[in-house]
């Protein structure tokens, strides 16, 4: 299993996740100046809601360091390693989010942990459908797209813009969990796209 961790840079991905979640309480009051095209305002969105896109994209990059076709033909239980890495990232983000929320008396860390789950799920789905290069890119574009067209009159987020919802939003929690579940299922249970059309080699 050590070879798999080295190949997929799991220690570095873990470090990026920890540092990011620790920065969330410190940057909770900052906002990215992204104008809303529909809300008629330019206040931007909280940095803490966008910041989890960094560890999510890096985790996807780490998973993609080895082509999935090689993983699926490996003798070792690679699918379990992938699920283990994703599960560990989710649990670590949740624990850090709960701890930071308690220490800073703010729910922003919980919203950041929730967004990390959703970003991961979205990236996993997109890279399964469109290719590995598009997973991390999609994660980077999701919060920007939500900020541009996801706020209605008065600055209230639409239901589909789950990354911008408050930490207590059940819609955002359900959306992030569904995306994560679908992403993990696509990555670990479904065959790589195009694998069935490849000619068999002797």
Contact map, one row per residue, 1 for C-alpha under 8 A:
1111100000000000000000000000000000000000000000000000000000000000000000000000000010000000000000000000000000000000000000000000000000000000000000000000000000000000000000000000000000000000000000000000000000
1111110000000000000000000000000000000000000000000000000000000000000000000000000000000000000000000000000000000000000000000000000000000000000000000000000000000000000000000000000000000000000000000000000000
1111111000000000000000000000000000000000000000000000000000000000000000000000000000000000000000000000000000000000000000000000000000000000000000000000000000000000000000000000000000000000000000000000000000
1111111100000000000000000000000000000000000000000000000000000000000000000000000010000000000000000000000000000000000000000000000000000000000000000000000000000000000000000000000000000000000000000000000000
1111111111100000000000000000000000000000000000000000000000000000000000000000000000000000000000000000000000000000000000000000000000000000000000000000000000000000000000000000000000000000000000000000000000
0111111111000000000000000000000000000000000000000000000000000000000000000000000000000000000000000000000000000000000000000000000000000000000000000000000000000000000000000000000000000000000000000000000000
0011111110000000000000000000000000000000000000000000000000000000110000000000000000000000000000000000000000000000000000000000000000000000000000000000000000000000000000000000000000000000000000000000000000
0001111111000000000000000000000000000000000000000000000000000111110000000000000000000000000000000000000000000000000000000000000000000000000000000000000000000000000000000000000000000000000000000000000000
0000111111111000000000000000000000000000000000000000000000000100000000000000000000000000000000000000000000000000000000000000000000000000000000000000000000000000000000000000000000000000000000000000000000
0000110111111100000000000000000000000000000000000000000000100100000000000000000000001000000000000000000000000000000000000000000000000000000000000000000000000000000000000000000000000000000000000000000000
0000100011111110000000000000000000000000000000000000000000000000000000000000000000000000000000000000000000000000000000000000000000000000000000000000000000000000000000000000000000000000000000000000000000
0000000011111111000000000000000000000000000000000000000000000000000000000000000000000000000000000000000000000000000000000000000000000000000000000000000000000000000000000000000000000000000000000000000000
0000000011111111100000000000000000000000000000000000001001100100000000000000000000000000000000000000000000000000000000000000000000000000000000000000000000000000000000000000000000000000000000000000000000
0000000001111111110000000000000000000000000000000000000000000000000000000000000000000000100000000000000000000000000000000000000000000000000000000000000000000000000000000000000000000000000000000000000000
0000000000111111111000000000000000000000000000000000000000000000000000000000000000000000000000000000000000000000000000000000000000000000000000000000000000000000000000000000000000000000000000000000000000
0000000000011111111100000000000000000000000000000000011001000000000000000000000000000000000000000000000000000000000000000000000000000000000000000000000000000000000000000000000000000000000000000000000000
0000000000001111111110000000000000000000000000000001001100000000000000000000000000000000100010000000000000000000000000000000000000000000000000000000000000000000000000000000000000000000000000000000000000
0000000000000111111111000000000000000000000000000000000000000000000000000000000000000000000110010000000000000000000000000000000000000000000000000000000000000000000000000000000000000000000000000000000000
0000000000000011111111100000000000000000000000000000000000000000000000000000000000000000000000000000000000000000000000000000000000000000000000000000000000000000000000000000000000000000000000000000000000
0000000000000001111111110000000000000000000000000011011000000000000000000000000000000000000000000000000000000000000000000000000000000000000000000000000000000000000000000000000000000000000000000000000000
0000000000000000111111111000000000000000000000000001000000000000000000000000000000000000000010011000000000001001100000000000000000000000000000000000000000000000000000000000000000000000000000000000000000
0000000000000000011111111100000000000000000000000000000000000000000000000000000000000000000000010001000000000000000000000000000000000000000000000000000000000000000000000000000000000000000000000000000000
0000000000000000001111111110000000000000000000000000000000000000000000000000000000000000000000000000000000000000000000000000000000000000000000000000000000000000000000000000000000000000000000000000000000
0000000000000000000111111111000000000000000000110010000000000000000000000000000000000000000000000000000000011001000000000000000000000000000000000000000000000000000000000000000000000000000000000000000000
0000000000000000000011111111000000000000000000010000000000000000000000000000000000000000000000000001100101011000000000000000000000000000000000000000000000000000000000000000000000000000000000000000000000
0000000000000000000001111111100000000000000000000000000000000000000000000000000000000000000000000000000000000000000000000000000000000000000000000000000000000000000000000000000000000000000000000000000000
0000000000000000000000111111110000000000000000110000000000000000000000000000000000000000000000000000000000000000000000000000000000000000000000000000000000000000000000000000000000000000000000000000000000
0000000000000000000000011111110000000000000001110000000000000000000000000000000000000000000000000000000000010000000000000000000000000000000000000000000000000000000000000000000000000000000000000000000000
0000000000000000000000000111111000000000000001100000000000000000000000000000000000000000000000000000000000000000000000000000000000000000000000000000000000000000000000000000000000000000000000000000000000
0000000000000000000000000011111100000000000001110000000000000000000000000000000000000000000000000000000000000000000000000000000000000000000000000000000000000000000000000000000000000000000000000000000000
0000000000000000000000000000111110000000001111100000000000000000000000000000000000000000000000000000000000000000000000000000000000000000000000000000000000000000000000000000000000000000000000000000000000
0000000000000000000000000000011111000000000111100000000000000000000000000000000000000000000000000000000000000000000000000000000000000000000000000000000000000000000000000000000000000000000000000000000000
0000000000000000000000000000001111100000011110000000000000000000000000000000000000000000000000000000000000000000000000000000000000000000000000000000000000000000000000000000000000000000000000000000000000
0000000000000000000000000000000111110000011110000000000000000000000000000000000000000000000000000000000000000000000000000000000000000000000000010011000000000000000000000000000000000000000000000000000000
0000000000000000000000000000000011111001111100000000000000000000000000000000000000000000000000000000000000000000000000000000000000000000000000000011000000000000000000000000000000000000000000000000000000
0000000000000000000000000000000001111111110100000000000000000000000000000000000000000000000000000000000000000000000000000000000000000000000000000011111000000000000000000000000000000000000000000000000000
0000000000000000000000000000000000111111100000000000000000000000000000000000000000000000000000000000000000000000000000000000000000000000000000000001100000000000000000000000000000000000000000000000000000
0000000000000000000000000000000000011111000000000000000000000000000000000000000000000000000000000000000000000000000000000000000000000000000000000001111110000000000000000000000000000000000000000000000000
0000000000000000000000000000000000011111100000000000000000000000000000000000000000000000000000000000000000000000000000000000000000000000000000000000001111100000000000000000000000000000000000000000000000
0000000000000000000000000000000000111111110000000000000000000000000000000000000000000000000000000000000000000000000000000000000000000000000000000000000010000000000000000000000000000000000000000000000000
0000000000000000000000000000000000111011111000000000000000000000000000000000000000000000000000000000000000000000000000000000000000000000000000000000000000100000000000000000000000000000000000000000000000
0000000000000000000000000000000011110001111100000000000000000000000000000000000000000000000000000000000000000000000000000000000000000000000000000000000000000000000000000000000000000000000000000000000000
0000000000000000000000000000001011100000111110000000000000000000000000000000000000000000000000000000000000000000000000000000000000000000000000000000000000000000000000000000000000000000000000000000000000
0000000000000000000000000000001111110000011111000000000000000000000000000000000000000000000000000000000000000000000000000000000000000000000000000010000000000000000000000000000000000000000000000000000000
0000000000000000000000000000001111000000001111101100000000000000000000000000000000000000000000000000000000000000000000000000000000000000000000000010000000000000000100000000000000000000000000000000000000
0000000000000000000000000001111100000000000111111100000000000000000000000000000000000000000000000000000000000000000000000000000000000000000000000000000000000000000000000000000000000000000000000000000000
0000000000000000000000010011111100000000000011111110000000000000000000000000000000000000000000000000000000000000000000000000000000000000000000000000000000000000000000000000000000000000000000000000000000
0000000000000000000000011011010000000000000001111111000000000000000000000000000000000000000000000000000000011001000000000000000000000000000000000000000000000000000000000000000000000000000000000000000000
0000000000000000000000000000000000000000000011111111000000000000000000000000000000000000000000000000000000010011001000000000000000000000000000100000000000000000001100000000000000000000000000000000000000
0000000000000000000000000000000000000000000011111111100000000000000000000000000000000000000000000000000000000001000000000000000000000000000000100000000000000000000000000000000000000000000000000000000000
0000000000000000000100010000000000000000000000111111110000000000000000000000000000000000000000000000000000000001000000000000000000000000000000000000000000000000000000000000000000000000000000000000000000
0000000000000000100110000000000000000000000000011111111100000000000000000000000000000000000000000000000000000001101100100000000000000000000000000000000000000000000000000000000000000000000000000000000000
0000000000000000000000000000000000000000000000000111111110000000000000000000000000000000000000000000000000000000001100100000000000000000001100000000000000000000000000000000000000000000000000000000000000
0000000000000001000100000000000000000000000000000011111111000000000000000000000000000000000000000000000000000000000000000000000000000000000100000000000000000000000000000000000000000000000000000000000000
0000000000001001100100000000000000000000000000000001111111100000000000000000000000000000000000000000000000000000000100000000000000000000000000000000000000000000000000000000000000000000000000000000000000
0000000000000000100000000000000000000000000000000001111111110000000000000000000000000000000000000000000000000000000110110000000000000001001000000000000000000000000000000000000000000000000000000000000000
0000000000000000000000000000000000000000000000000000111111111000000000000000000000000000000000000000000000000000000000010010000000000011101100000000000000000000000000000000000000000000000000000000000000
0000000000001001000000000000000000000000000000000000011111111100000000000000000000000000000000000000000000000000000000000000000000000001000000000000000000000000000000000000000000000000000000000000000000
0000000001001000000000000000000000000000000000000000001111111110000000000000000000000000000000000000000000000000000000010000000000000000000000000000000000000000000000000000000000000000000000000000000000
0000000000000000000000000000000000000000000000000000000111111111000000000000000000000000000000000000000000000000000000010011000000000011000000000000000000000000000000000000000000000000000000000000000000
0000000000000000000000000000000000000000000000000000000011111111100000000000000000000000000000000000000000000000000000000000000000000001000000000000000000000000000000000000000000000000000000000000000000
0000000111001000000000000000000000000000000000000000000001111111100000000000000000000000000000000000000000000000000000000000000000000000000000000000000000000000000000000000000000000000000000000000000000
0000000100000000000000000000000000000000000000000000000000111111110000000000000001000000000000000000000000000000000000000000000000000000000000000000000000000000000000000000000000000000000000000000000000
0000000100000000000000000000000000000000000000000000000000011111111100000000000000000000000000000000000000000000000000000000000000010000000000000000000000000000000000000000000000000000000000000000000000
0000001100000000000000000000000000000000000000000000000000001111111000000000000000000000000000000000000000000000000000000000000000000000000000000000000000000000000000000000000000000000000000000000000000
0000001100000000000000000000000000000000000000000000000000000011111101100000000000000000000000000000000000000000000000000000000000000000000000000000000000000000000000000000000000000000000000000000000000
0000000000000000000000000000000000000000000000000000000000000001111111100000000000000000000000000000000000000000000000000000000000000000000000000000000000000000000000000000000000000000000000000000000000
0000000000000000000000000000000000000000000000000000000000000001011111110000000000000000000000000000000000000000000000000000000000000000000000000000000000000000000000000000000000000000000000010000000000
0000000000000000000000000000000000000000000000000000000000000000001111111000000000000000000000000000000000000000000000000000000000000000000000000000000000000000000000000000000000000000000000010010000000
0000000000000000000000000000000000000000000000000000000000000000011111111100000000000000000000000000000000000000000000000000000000000000000000000000000000000000000000000000000000000000000000000000000000
0000000000000000000000000000000000000000000000000000000000000000011111111100011000000000000000000000000000000000000000000000000000000000000000000000000000000000000000000000000000000000000000000000000000
0000000000000000000000000000000000000000000000000000000000000000000111111100011000000000000000000000000000000000000000000000000000000000000000000000000000000000000000000000000000000000000000000000000000
0000000000000000000000000000000000000000000000000000000000000000000011111110000000000000000000000000000000000000000000000000000000000000000000000000000000000000000000000000000000000000000000000000000000
0000000000000000000000000000000000000000000000000000000000000000000001111111110000000000000000000000000000000000000000000000000000000000000000000000000000000000000000000000000000000000000000000000000000
0000000000000000000000000000000000000000000000000000000000000000000000001111100000000000000000000000000000000000000000000000000000000000000000000000000000000000000000000000000000000000000000000000000000
0000000000000000000000000000000000000000000000000000000000000000000000000111110000000000000000000000000000000000000000000000000000000000000000000000000000000000000000000000000000000000000000000000000000
0000000000000000000000000000000000000000000000000000000000000000000000000111111110000000000000000000000000000000000000000000000000000000000000000000000000000000000000000000000000000000000000000000000000
0000000000000000000000000000000000000000000000000000000000000000000000110101111111000000000000000000000000000000000000000000000000000000000000000000000000000000000000000000000000000000000000000000000000
0000000000000000000000000000000000000000000000000000000000000000000000110000111111100000000000000000000000000000000000000000000000000000000000000000000000000000000000000000000000000000000100000000000000
0000000000000000000000000000000000000000000000000000000000000000000000000000111111110000000000000000000000000000000000000000000000000000000000000000000000000000000000000000000000000000000000000000000000
1001000000000000000000000000000000000000000000000000000000000000000000000000111111111000000000000000000000000000000000000000000000000000000000000000000000000000000000000000000000000000000000000000000000
0000000000000000000000000000000000000000000000000000000000000010000000000000011111111100000000000000000000000000000000000000000000000000000000000000000000000000000000000000000000000000000100000000000000
0000000000000000000000000000000000000000000000000000000000000000000000000000001111111110000000000000000000000000000000000000000000000000000000000000000000000000000000000000000000000001000100000000000000
0000000000000000000000000000000000000000000000000000000000000000000000000000000111111111000000000000000000000000000000000000000000000000000000000000000000000000000000000000000000000000000000000000000000
0000000001000000000000000000000000000000000000000000000000000000000000000000000011111111100000000000000000000000000000000000000000000000000000000000000000000000000000000000000000000000000000000000000000
0000000000000000000000000000000000000000000000000000000000000000000000000000000001111111110000000000000000000000000000000000000000000000000000000000000000000000000000000000000000000001000000000000000000
0000000000000000000000000000000000000000000000000000000000000000000000000000000000111111111000000000000000000000000000000000000000000000000000000000000000000000000000000000000000000000000000000000000000
0000000000000000000000000000000000000000000000000000000000000000000000000000000000011111111100000000000000000000000000000000000000000000000000000000000000000000000000000000000000000000000000000000000000
0000000000000100100000000000000000000000000000000000000000000000000000000000000000001111111110000000000000000000000000000000000000000000000000000000000000000000000000000000000000000000000000000000000000
0000000000000000000000000000000000000000000000000000000000000000000000000000000000000111111111000000000000000000100110000000000000000000000000000000000000000000000000000000000000000000000000000000000000
0000000000000000000000000000000000000000000000000000000000000000000000000000000000000011111111100000000000000000000000000000000000000000000000000000000000000000000000000000000000000000000000000000000000
0000000000000000010000000000000000000000000000000000000000000000000000000000000000000001111111110000000000000000000000000000000000000000000000000000000000000000000000000000000000000000000000000000000000
0000000000000000110010000000000000000000000000000000000000000000000000000000000000000000111111111000000000000000100100000000000000000000000000000000000000000000000000000000000000000000000000000000000000
0000000000000000000000000000000000000000000000000000000000000000000000000000000000000000011111111100000000000100110000000000000000000000000000000000000000000000000000000000000000000000000000000000000000
0000000000000000000000000000000000000000000000000000000000000000000000000000000000000000001111111110000000000000000000000000000000000000000000000000000000000000000000000000000000000000000000000000000000
0000000000000000010011000000000000000000000000000000000000000000000000000000000000000000000111111111000000001000000000000000000000000000000000000000000000000000000000000000000000000000000000000000000000
0000000000000000000010000000000000000000000000000000000000000000000000000000000000000000000011111111100000001101100000000000000000000000000000000000000000000000000000000000000000000000000000000000000000
0000000000000000000000000000000000000000000000000000000000000000000000000000000000000000000001111111110000001100000000000000000000000000000000000000000000000000000000000000000000000000000000000000000000
0000000000000000000000000000000000000000000000000000000000000000000000000000000000000000000000111111111000000000000000000000000000000000000000000000000000000000000000000000000000000000000000000000000000
0000000000000000000001001000000000000000000000000000000000000000000000000000000000000000000000011111111111001000000000000000000000000000000000000000000000000000000000000000000000000000000000000000000000
0000000000000000000000001000000000000000000000000000000000000000000000000000000000000000000000001111111111111100000000000000000000000000000000000000000000000000000000000000000000000000000000000000000000
0000000000000000000000000000000000000000000000000000000000000000000000000000000000000000000000000111111111000000000000000000000000000000000000000000000000000000000000000000000000000000000000000000000000
0000000000000000000000000000000000000000000000000000000000000000000000000000000000000000000000000011111110000000000000000000000000000000000000000000000000000000000000000000000000000000000000000000000000
0000000000000000000000001000000000000000000000000000000000000000000000000000000000000000000000000001111111000000000000000000000000000000000000000000000000000000000000000000000000000000000000000000000000
0000000000000000000000000000000000000000000000000000000000000000000000000000000000000000000000000001111111100000000000000000000000000000000000000000000000000000000000000000000000000000000000000000000000
0000000000000000000000001000000000000000000000000000000000000000000000000000000000000000000000000001110111111000000000000000000000000000000000000000000000000000000000000000000000000000000000000000000000
0000000000000000000000000000000000000000000000000000000000000000000000000000000000000000000000000000100011111110000000000000000000000000000000000000000000000000000000100000000000000000000000000000000000
0000000000000000000000011001000000000000000000011000000000000000000000000000000000000000000000000000100001111111000000000000000000000000000000000000000000000000000001100000000000000000000000000000000000
0000000000000000000010011000000000000000000000010000000000000000000000000000000000000000000000011101100001111111100000000000000000000000000000000000000000000000000000000000000000000000000000000000000000
0000000000000000000000000000000000000000000000000000000000000000000000000000000000000000000001001100100000111111110000000000000000000000000000000000000000000000000000100000000000000000000000000000000000
0000000000000000000000000000000000000000000000001000000000000000000000000000000000000000000000000000000000111111111000000000000000000000000000000000000000000000001011100000000000000000000000000000000000
0000000000000000000010010000000000000000000000011111000000000000000000000000000000000000000000001000000000011111111100000000000000000000000000000000000000000000000000000000000000000000000000000000000000
0000000000000000000010000000000000000000000000000001000000000000000000000000000000000000010011001000000000001111111110000000000000000000000000000000000000000000000000000000000000000000000000000000000000
0000000000000000000000000000000000000000000000000000000000000000000000000000000000000000000001000000000000000111111111000000000000000000000000000000000000000000000000100001100100000000000000000000000000
0000000000000000000000000000000000000000000000001001100000000000000000000000000000000000000000000000000000000011111111100000000000000000000000000000000000000000011000000000000100000000000000000000000000
0000000000000000000000000000000000000000000000000001101100000000000000000000000000000000010010000000000000000001111111110000000000000000000000000000000000000000000000000000000000000000000000000000000000
0000000000000000000000000000000000000000000000000000000100000000000000000000000000000000010000000000000000000000111111111000000000000000000000000000000000000000000000000000000110110000000000000000000000
0000000000000000000000000000000000000000000000000000000000000000000000000000000000000000000000000000000000000000011111111100000000000000000000000000000000000000001000000000001110110000000000000000000000
0000000000000000000000000000000000000000000000000001100100000000000000000000000000000000000000000000000000000000001111111110000000000000001001000000000000000000000000000000000100000000000000000000000000
0000000000000000000000000000000000000000000000000000000110110000000000000000000000000000000000000000000000000000000111111111000000000000001000000000000000000000000000000000000000110010000000000000000000
0000000000000000000000000000000000000000000000000000000000000000000000000000000000000000000000000000000000000000000011111111100000000000000000000000000000000000000000000000000111111111000000000000000000
0000000000000000000000000000000000000000000000000000000000000000000000000000000000000000000000000000000000000000000001111111110000000010011000000000000000000000000000000000000000110010000000000000000000
0000000000000000000000000000000000000000000000000000000010010000000000000000000000000000000000000000000000000000000000111111111000000111011000000000000000000000000000000000000000000010000000000000000000
0000000000000000000000000000000000000000000000000000000000010000000000000000000000000000000000000000000000000000000000011111111100000010000000000000000000000000000000000000000000010011011000000000000000
0000000000000000000000000000000000000000000000000000000000000000000000000000000000000000000000000000000000000000000000001111111110000010000000000000000000000000000000000000000000100110011000000000000000
0000000000000000000000000000000000000000000000000000000000000000000000000000000000000000000000000000000000000000000000000111111111100110010000000000000000000000000000000000000000000000000000000000000000
0000000000000000000000000000000000000000000000000000000000000000000000000000000000000000000000000000000000000000000000000011111111111110000000000000000000000000000000000000000000000000000000000000000000
0000000000000000000000000000000000000000000000000000000000000000000000000000000000000000000000000000000000000000000000000001111111110000000000000000000000000000000000000000000000000000011000011000000000
0000000000000000000000000000000000000000000000000000000000000000000000000000000000000000000000000000000000000000000000000000111111100000000000000000000000000000000000000000000000000000000000001000000000
0000000000000000000000000000000000000000000000000000000000000000000000000000000000000000000000000000000000000000000000000000011111110100000000000000000000000000000000000000000000000000000000000000000000
0000000000000000000000000000000000000000000000000000000000000000000000000000000000000000000000000000000000000000000000000000011111111110000000000000000000000000000000000000000000000000000000000000000000
0000000000000000000000000000000000000000000000000000000000000001000000000000000000000000000000000000000000000000000000000000001101111111000000000000000000000000000000000000000000000000000000000000000000
0000000000000000000000000000000000000000000000000000000000000000000000000000000000000000000000000000000000000000000000000000001000111111100000000000000000000000000000000000000000000000000000000000000000
0000000000000000000000000000000000000000000000000000000000000000000000000000000000000000000000000000000000000000000000000010011001111111110000000000000000000000000000000000000000000000000000000000000000
0000000000000000000000000000000000000000000000000000000010010000000000000000000000000000000000000000000000000000000000000111111000111111111000000000000000000000000000000000000000000000000000000000000000
0000000000000000000000000000000000000000000000000000000111011000000000000000000000000000000000000000000000000000000000000010000000011111111100000000000000000000000000000000000000000000000000000000000000
0000000000000000000000000000000000000000000000000000000010000000000000000000000000000000000000000000000000000000000000000000000000001111111110000000000000000000000000000000000000000000000000000000000000
0000000000000000000000000000000000000000000000000000000000000000000000000000000000000000000000000000000000000000000000000110010000000111111111000000000000000000000000000000000000000000000000000000000000
0000000000000000000000000000000000000000000000000000100110000000000000000000000000000000000000000000000000000000000000110110000000000011111111100000000000000000000000000000000000000000000000000000000000
0000000000000000000000000000000000000000000000000000110010000000000000000000000000000000000000000000000000000000000000000000000000000001111111110000000000000000000000000000000000000000000000000000000000
0000000000000000000000000000000000000000000000000000000000000000000000000000000000000000000000000000000000000000000000000000000000000000111111111000000000000000000000000000000000000000000000000000000000
0000000000000000000000000000000000000000000000000000000000000000000000000000000000000000000000000000000000000000000000100000000000000000011111111100000000000000000000000000000000000000000000000000000000
0000000000000000000000000000000000000000000000001100000000000000000000000000000000000000000000000000000000000000000000000000000000000000001111111110000000000000001100000000000000000000000000000000000000
0000000000000000000000000000000001000000000000000000000000000000000000000000000000000000000000000000000000000000000000000000000000000000000111111111000000000000000000000000000000000000000000000000000000
0000000000000000000000000000000000000000000000000000000000000000000000000000000000000000000000000000000000000000000000000000000000000000000011111111110000000000000000000000000000000000000000000000000000
0000000000000000000000000000000000000000000000000000000000000000000000000000000000000000000000000000000000000000000000000000000000000000000001111111111000000000101100000000000000000000000000000000000000
0000000000000000000000000000000001110000000110000000000000000000000000000000000000000000000000000000000000000000000000000000000000000000000000111111111000000000000100000000000000000000000000000000000000
0000000000000000000000000000000001111100000000000000000000000000000000000000000000000000000000000000000000000000000000000000000000000000000000011111111000000000000000000000000000000000000000000000000000
0000000000000000000000000000000000011100000000000000000000000000000000000000000000000000000000000000000000000000000000000000000000000000000000001111111100000000000000000000000000000000000000000000000000
0000000000000000000000000000000000010100000000000000000000000000000000000000000000000000000000000000000000000000000000000000000000000000000000001111111100001101100000000000000000000000000000000000000000
0000000000000000000000000000000000010110000000000000000000000000000000000000000000000000000000000000000000000000000000000000000000000000000000000111111111111100100000000000000000000000000000000000000000
0000000000000000000000000000000000000110000000000000000000000000000000000000000000000000000000000000000000000000000000000000000000000000000000000000111111111100000000000000000000000000000000000000000000
0000000000000000000000000000000000000111000000000000000000000000000000000000000000000000000000000000000000000000000000000000000000000000000000000000001111110000000000000000000000000000000000000000000000
0000000000000000000000000000000000000010000000000000000000000000000000000000000000000000000000000000000000000000000000000000000000000000000000000000001111110000000000000000000000000000000000000000000000
0000000000000000000000000000000000000010100000000000000000000000000000000000000000000000000000000000000000000000000000000000000000000000000000000000001111111000000000000000000000000000000000000000000000
0000000000000000000000000000000000000000000000000000000000000000000000000000000000000000000000000000000000000000000000000000000000000000000000000000001111111100000000000000000000000000000000000000000000
0000000000000000000000000000000000000000000000000000000000000000000000000000000000000000000000000000000000000000000000000000000000000000000000000000011100111110110110000000000000000000000000000000000000
0000000000000000000000000000000000000000000000000000000000000000000000000000000000000000000000000000000000000000000000000000000000000000000000000000011100011111110000000000000000000000000000000000000000
0000000000000000000000000000000000000000000000000000000000000000000000000000000000000000000000000000000000000000000000000000000000000000000000000000000000001111110000000011000000000000000000000000000000
0000000000000000000000000000000000000000000000000000000000000000000000000000000000000000000000000000000000000000000000000000000000000000000000000000010000000111110000000000000000000000000000000000000000
0000000000000000000000000000000000000000000000000000000000000000000000000000000000000000000000000000000000000000000000000000000000000000000000000100011000001111111110000001000000000000000000000000000000
0000000000000000000000000000000000000000000000000000000000000000000000000000000000000000000000000000000000000000001000000000000000000000000000000000000000001111111110000011101100000000000000000000000000
0000000000000000000000000000000000000000000000001000000000000000000000000000000000000000000000000000000000000010001001000000000000000000000000100100000000000000111110000001000000000000000000000000000000
0000000000000000000000000000000000000000000010001000000000000000000000000000000000000000000000000000000000000000000000000000000000000000000000100110000000001000111111000000000000000000000000000000000000
0000000000000000000000000000000000000000000000000000000000000000000000000000000000000000000000000000000000000010000000000000000000000000000000000000000000001000111111101001000000000000000000000000000000
0000000000000000000000000000000000000000000000000000000000000000000000000000000000000000000000000000000000010010000000000000000000000000000000000000000000000000000111111000000000000000000000000000000000
0000000000000000000000000000000000000000000000000000000000000000000000000000000000000000000000000000000000110110010000000000000000000000000000000000000000000000000011111001000000000000000000000000000000
0000000000000000000000000000000000000000000000000000000000000000000000000000000000000000000000000000000000000000000000000000000000000000000000000000000000000000000001111100000000000000000000000000000000
0000000000000000000000000000000000000000000000000000000000000000000000000000000000000000000000000000000000000000000000000000000000000000000000000000000000000000000011111111100000000000000000000000000000
0000000000000000000000000000000000000000000000000000000000000000000000000000000000000000000000000000000000000000000000000000000000000000000000000000000000000000000000011111110000000000000000000000000000
0000000000000000000000000000000000000000000000000000000000000000000000000000000000000000000000000000000000000000000000000000000000000000000000000000000000000010010000001111111000000000000000000000000000
0000000000000000000000000000000000000000000000000000000000000000000000000000000000000000000000000000000000000000010000000000000000000000000000000000000000000010111010101111111100000000000000000000000000
0000000000000000000000000000000000000000000000000000000000000000000000000000000000000000000000000000000000000000010000000000000000000000000000000000000000000000010000001111111110000000000000000000000000
0000000000000000000000000000000000000000000000000000000000000000000000000000000000000000000000000000000000000000000000000000000000000000000000000000000000000000000000000111111111000000000000000000000000
0000000000000000000000000000000000000000000000000000000000000000000000000000000000000000000000000000000000000000000001000000000000000000000000000000000000000000010000000011111111100000000000000000000000
0000000000000000000000000000000000000000000000000000000000000000000000000000000000000000000000000000000000000000011011101000000000000000000000000000000000000000010000000001111111110000000000000000000000
0000000000000000000000000000000000000000000000000000000000000000000000000000000000000000000000000000000000000000000011001000000000000000000000000000000000000000000000000000111111111000000000000000000000
0000000000000000000000000000000000000000000000000000000000000000000000000000000000000000000000000000000000000000000000001000000000000000000000000000000000000000000000000000011111111100000000000000000000
0000000000000000000000000000000000000000000000000000000000000000000000000000000000000000000000000000000000000000000011011100100000000000000000000000000000000000000000000000001111111110000000000000000000
0000000000000000000000000000000000000000000000000000000000000000000000000000000000000000000000000000000000000000000011011101000000000000000000000000000000000000000000000000000111111111000000000000000000
0000000000000000000000000000000000000000000000000000000000000000000000000000000000000000000000000000000000000000000000001000000000000000000000000000000000000000000000000000000011111111100000000000000000
0000000000000000000000000000000000000000000000000000000000000000000000000000000000000000000000000000000000000000000000001000100000000000000000000000000000000000000000000000000001111111110000000000000000
0000000000000000000000000000000000000000000000000000000000000000000000000000000000000000000000000000000000000000000000011111100000000000000000000000000000000000000000000000000000111111111000000000000000
0000000000000000000000000000000000000000000000000000000000000000000000000000000000100100000000000000000000000000000000001001000000000000000000000000000000000000000000000000000000011111111110000000000000
0000000000000000000000000000000000000000000000000000000000000000000000000000000000000000000000000000000000000000000000000000000000000000000000000000000000000000000000000000000000001111111111000000000000
0000000000000000000000000000000000000000000000000000000000000000000000000000000000000000000000000000000000000000000000000001100100000000000000000000000000000000000000000000000000000111111111000000000000
0000000000000000000000000000000000000000000000000000000000000000000000000000000000000000000000000000000000000000000000000001100100000000000000000000000000000000000000000000000000000011111111000000000000
0000000000000000000000000000000000000000000000000000000000000000000000000000001001100000000000000000000000000000000000000000000000000000000000000000000000000000000000000000000000000001111111100000000000
0000000000000000000000000000000000000000000000000000000000000000000000000000000000000000000000000000000000000000000000000000000000000000000000000000000000000000000000000000000000000001111111100000000000
0000000000000000000000000000000000000000000000000000000000000000000000000000000000000000000000000000000000000000000000000000000000000000000000000000000000000000000000000000000000000000111111110000000000
0000000000000000000000000000000000000000000000000000000000000000000000000000000000000000000000000000000000000000000000000000000000000000000000000000000000000000000000000000000000000000000111111010000000
0000000000000000000000000000000000000000000000000000000000000000000110000000000000000000000000000000000000000000000000000000000100000000000000000000000000000000000000000000000000000000000001111110000000
0000000000000000000000000000000000000000000000000000000000000000000000000000000000000000000000000000000000000000000000000000000110000000000000000000000000000000000000000000000000000000000000111111000000
0000000000000000000000000000000000000000000000000000000000000000000000000000000000000000000000000000000000000000000000000000000000000000000000000000000000000000000000000000000000000000000000011111110000
0000000000000000000000000000000000000000000000000000000000000000000010000000000000000000000000000000000000000000000000000000000000000000000000000000000000000000000000000000000000000000000000111111110000
0000000000000000000000000000000000000000000000000000000000000000000000000000000000000000000000000000000000000000000000000000000000000000000000000000000000000000000000000000000000000000000000001111110000
0000000000000000000000000000000000000000000000000000000000000000000000000000000000000000000000000000000000000000000000000000000000000000000000000000000000000000000000000000000000000000000000000111111000
0000000000000000000000000000000000000000000000000000000000000000000000000000000000000000000000000000000000000000000000000000000000000000000000000000000000000000000000000000000000000000000000000111111100
0000000000000000000000000000000000000000000000000000000000000000000000000000000000000000000000000000000000000000000000000000000000000000000000000000000000000000000000000000000000000000000000000000111110
0000000000000000000000000000000000000000000000000000000000000000000000000000000000000000000000000000000000000000000000000000000000000000000000000000000000000000000000000000000000000000000000000000011111
0000000000000000000000000000000000000000000000000000000000000000000000000000000000000000000000000000000000000000000000000000000000000000000000000000000000000000000000000000000000000000000000000000001111
0000000000000000000000000000000000000000000000000000000000000000000000000000000000000000000000000000000000000000000000000000000000000000000000000000000000000000000000000000000000000000000000000000000111
